[in-house]
Amino acid sequence: MSASSEGVAPRGGIMSAETAEQPEVLRRILTEGAPRIRAVAAEIAARSPRFVLLTARGTSDNAALYAKYLVEVLLGKPAGLTSMSTTTAYGAEPDLTDCLVITVSQSGGSPDLVASTEAARKAGAITLAVTNNADSPLAAVSEFHIDVLAGPEKALPATKTYTAELLSLYLLVEGLRGGDGAAASELPELAAGILARRAEVAEIAQRYRFAQRLVITSRGYGYPTAREAALKIMETSYIPAHPFSGADLLHGPLAMIDNVSPVIAVVPDGRAGEALQPVLERLRGRGADLMVVGQADQVERASAGFALPAGVPEEVQPILEILPLQLLAYEITMARGLDPDAPRALAKVTETH
Amino acid sequence: MSASSEGVAPRGGIMSAETAEQPEVLRRILTEGAPRIRAVAAEIAARSPRFVLLTARGTSDNAALYAKYLVEVLLGKPAGLTSMSTTTAYGAEPDLTDCLVITVSQSGGSPDLVASTEAARKAGAITLAVTNNADSPLAAVSEFHIDVLAGPEKALPATKTYTAELLSLYLLVEGLRGGDGAAASELPELAAGILARRAEVAEIAQRYRFAQRLVITSRGYGYPTAREAALKIMETSYIPAHPFSGADLLHGPLAMIDNVSPVIAVVPDGRAGEALQPVLERLRGRGADLMVVGQADQVERASAGFALPAGVPEEVQPILEILPLQLLAYEITMARGLDPDAPRALAKVTETH
């Protein structure tokens, strides 16, 4: 019997299947998940938190950064990302009255996240866990819990749990401000349309097969996408991929960009895209090889690109933007003869303390 | 007449001179600057801010991250780093009552920092500018101002203004909590001792002369040092240098580390150093080439290293840790035949919007 007839997935088969599940997961969150998220949001809103702190690591930290933008822009409340070691290494005990602490984790199992959330609750915070595991230690120690309903994720690189976290966090913030989350309704269908264009991405991946390094840039709502794309590429293909907000890129790192340094720019359709224009000009001026994911007219001006559908509200574009970049990480990795399902040196539940 | 007899600095001469000024700048802050910082801190403490937000870009953003650790650990208040585009691109108007917004900038001239600070003040925040230019637009729009007293900085890579910002922010947080800042008193002398060991660093720099990339890691108070070292190396030598907190490194990027990927670890003497041990074990297990800056016994176990003086309180170690790494950036750049004073593509005042 061959391996495949025993049900063993071919190289990359698990990541590929989980990536393809995303439209279905998004649909599940919008139907089954949304009422529960709205209920949690209403209970939290009634407690009138003044500040929001977000705690996470890895892929979930990029989802947390997206939520930070939502909280600041849509909800109009100050927000920060937790430096976890202040609690776990230094035993800091800040007064967290009036603070909402949101901990985001696929597994809900990392000991430092659990310890940090327990400390936050003791310090007076409203605690909310956003995880893919309702039975996790993190869900247990948090006052509130949102299940992102992505189903078991078996590939080491997180894909469907990332977009599930993004959508759940978007619906949460909408709930907190009394919005209806309508901007998300078309996402499952749009996601399916993007994932059907795998052949376009496979073609682009050939450009990066021998790349020594990549720079990925964006701004605003697109910046978490740049960070997550970089992480995905690093952990699967092992190509060092360095994410920068466009503004930070101009404060120093621009010096290292030249005509052999490929740059991927995530150009949202909206204000972040406009704010990114001077950065794109400077990159073109430095002779950078530029691939654009996003706005169609910017794709046309670049060396390569993947155009995203127009007319999607900017605050939910990140849920679509990452899809071609997940496919890109996969395709580059396959082209290099590696297995994206099981990168060397990694475990699915990372036990950091 | 030769160029040098006309007073034109030789290649790297400006950065080299400014790096060497640091003990003197630190001394100036402790004597002339401290009383003014204490007075500002007392006025702010009387207003009882509950939440601290830090706004900055580039090198100053790394100083802001250091301040975030100080605020959380020493002051026991929640803190966050501002995502500036939420104001400048999206027009977010969060309620900032009870918030202290600290904007850190060498020049005090970047338009986005000025706009963001003006918006914060309008939104009810207590605003404090920490700059090297008392006559700057940023100082003008802020309610409070601290001058970091570093004197004019002419090299493009910031060196003395970074450590001046760190020490000023340390004294500010000490003032806010009613501490005496005594941990800083030995820093000028210790800094002079470290900077006198340039020959050691020049020797180490030979290892990286042909490096294609670097990973720099640390945790806790040492993490801002890792970020600033990476920025310094990128903007002078053009070697892509990727900073990771030790915990984040285990969540994915560890896969790209192998025995041809040099890693620099900043190992503080204290709790962050302890928390970093499992990360160092994993790196050694992956066969990484490891250089250590910090704890002497960890330096001995590494492929190369630079031992820092023992017995310095952990919260002020970052003011010393960066010094050998500034020298390293300079020495690598000189060895590669480039000019650290004037990296390609950069301007001293970065006009991001």
Contacts between the chains, C-beta under 8 A, distances in Angstrom:
chain1	res1	chain2	res2	distance
A	50	B	50	7.9
A	50	B	51	7.7
A	50	B	95	7.6
A	50	B	98	7.6
A	51	B	50	7.8
A	51	B	51	5.1
A	51	B	78	6.2
A	51	B	80	8.0
A	53	B	78	5.9
A	53	B	80	7.2
A	57	B	247	6.1
A	57	B	248	6.2
A	57	B	251	4.9
A	58	B	248	6.8
A	58	B	251	3.1
A	58	B	252	5.5
A	59	B	251	7.6
A	59	B	252	7.4
A	61	B	248	7.3
A	61	B	251	7.9
A	65	B	83	8.0
A	68	B	80	8.0
A	68	B	83	6.2
A	69	B	83	6.1
A	69	B	86	6.1
A	69	B	90	7.9
A	72	B	83	6.4
A	72	B	86	4.1
A	72	B	90	8.0
A	72	B	92	4.9
A	72	B	94	5.9
A	73	B	86	5.2
A	73	B	90	4.5
A	73	B	92	4.5
A	76	B	92	6.4
A	76	B	93	5.9
A	76	B	94	4.7
A	76	B	95	6.5
A	77	B	94	5.4
A	77	B	95	7.0
A	78	B	51	6.2
A	78	B	53	5.9
A	78	B	80	6.6
A	78	B	94	5.0
A	78	B	95	7.9
A	78	B	96	6.2
A	78	B	99	5.9
A	79	B	80	6.0
A	80	B	53	7.2
A	80	B	68	8.0
A	80	B	78	6.6
A	80	B	79	6.0
A	80	B	80	1.9
A	80	B	81	6.7
A	81	B	80	6.7
A	81	B	81	7.2
A	83	B	65	8.0
A	83	B	68	6.2
A	83	B	69	6.1
A	83	B	72	6.4
A	83	B	220	8.0
A	83	B	223	7.7
A	84	B	247	7.1
A	85	B	219	5.4
A	85	B	220	4.3
A	85	B	223	7.8
A	85	B	245	7.6
A	85	B	247	7.5
A	85	B	272	6.7
A	85	B	275	6.2
A	86	B	69	6.1
A	86	B	72	4.1
A	86	B	73	5.1
A	86	B	220	7.6
A	88	B	275	7.3
A	89	B	219	6.8
A	89	B	220	5.1
A	89	B	271	4.5
A	89	B	272	5.9
A	89	B	274	7.5
A	89	B	275	4.5
A	90	B	69	7.9
A	90	B	72	8.0
A	90	B	73	4.5
A	90	B	220	6.6
A	90	B	271	5.8
A	92	B	72	4.9
A	92	B	73	4.5
A	92	B	76	6.3
A	93	B	76	5.9
A	94	B	72	5.8
A	94	B	76	4.7
A	94	B	77	5.4
A	94	B	78	5.0
A	95	B	50	7.5
A	95	B	76	6.5
A	95	B	77	7.0
A	95	B	78	7.9
A	96	B	78	6.2
A	98	B	50	7.5
A	99	B	78	5.9
A	112	B	247	6.9
A	157	B	252	7.8
A	212	B	212	6.1
A	212	B	213	7.6
A	213	B	212	7.6
A	213	B	213	6.2
A	213	B	240	5.3
A	219	B	85	5.4
A	219	B	89	6.8
A	220	B	83	8.0
A	220	B	85	4.3
A	220	B	86	7.5
A	220	B	89	5.1
A	220	B	90	6.6
A	223	B	83	7.7
A	223	B	85	7.8
A	231	B	252	5.1
A	231	B	253	7.1
A	234	B	252	6.2
A	234	B	253	5.0
A	234	B	255	6.8
A	234	B	256	5.0
A	235	B	252	3.8
A	235	B	253	6.7
A	235	B	255	4.9
A	235	B	256	7.5
A	236	B	255	7.7
A	238	B	255	5.8
A	238	B	256	4.2
A	238	B	258	7.8
A	239	B	256	7.2
A	240	B	213	5.4
A	240	B	215	8.0
A	240	B	240	6.4
A	240	B	242	5.9
A	240	B	256	5.8
A	242	B	240	5.9
A	242	B	242	5.8
A	245	B	85	7.6
A	247	B	57	6.1
A	247	B	84	7.1
A	247	B	85	7.5
A	247	B	112	6.9
A	247	B	352	4.1
A	248	B	57	6.2
A	248	B	58	6.7
A	248	B	61	7.3
A	250	B	350	5.3
A	250	B	352	5.7
A	251	B	57	5.0
A	251	B	58	3.1
A	251	B	59	7.6
A	251	B	61	7.9
A	251	B	350	4.9
A	251	B	352	7.3
A	252	B	58	5.5
A	252	B	59	7.4
A	252	B	157	7.7
A	252	B	231	5.1
A	252	B	234	6.2
A	252	B	235	3.9
A	252	B	343	7.9
A	252	B	346	6.7
A	253	B	231	7.1
A	253	B	234	5.0
A	253	B	235	6.7
A	254	B	345	4.8
A	254	B	346	6.5
A	255	B	234	6.8
A	255	B	235	4.9
A	255	B	236	7.7
A	255	B	238	5.8
A	255	B	343	4.0
A	255	B	344	5.5
A	255	B	345	5.1
A	255	B	346	5.5
A	256	B	234	5.0
A	256	B	235	7.5
A	256	B	238	4.2
A	256	B	239	7.2
A	256	B	240	5.9
A	257	B	345	7.4
A	258	B	238	7.7
A	271	B	89	4.4
A	271	B	90	5.8
A	272	B	85	6.7
A	272	B	89	5.9
A	274	B	89	7.5
A	275	B	85	6.2
A	275	B	88	7.3
A	275	B	89	4.5
A	275	B	353	7.2
A	278	B	353	7.3
A	282	B	345	7.6
A	286	B	345	5.9
A	343	B	252	7.9
A	343	B	255	4.1
A	344	B	255	5.5
A	345	B	254	4.8
A	345	B	255	5.1
A	345	B	257	7.3
A	345	B	282	7.6
A	345	B	286	5.9
A	346	B	252	6.7
A	346	B	254	6.5
A	346	B	255	5.6
A	350	B	250	5.2
A	350	B	251	4.9
A	352	B	247	4.1
A	352	B	250	5.7
A	352	B	251	7.3
A	353	B	275	7.2
A	353	B	278	7.3
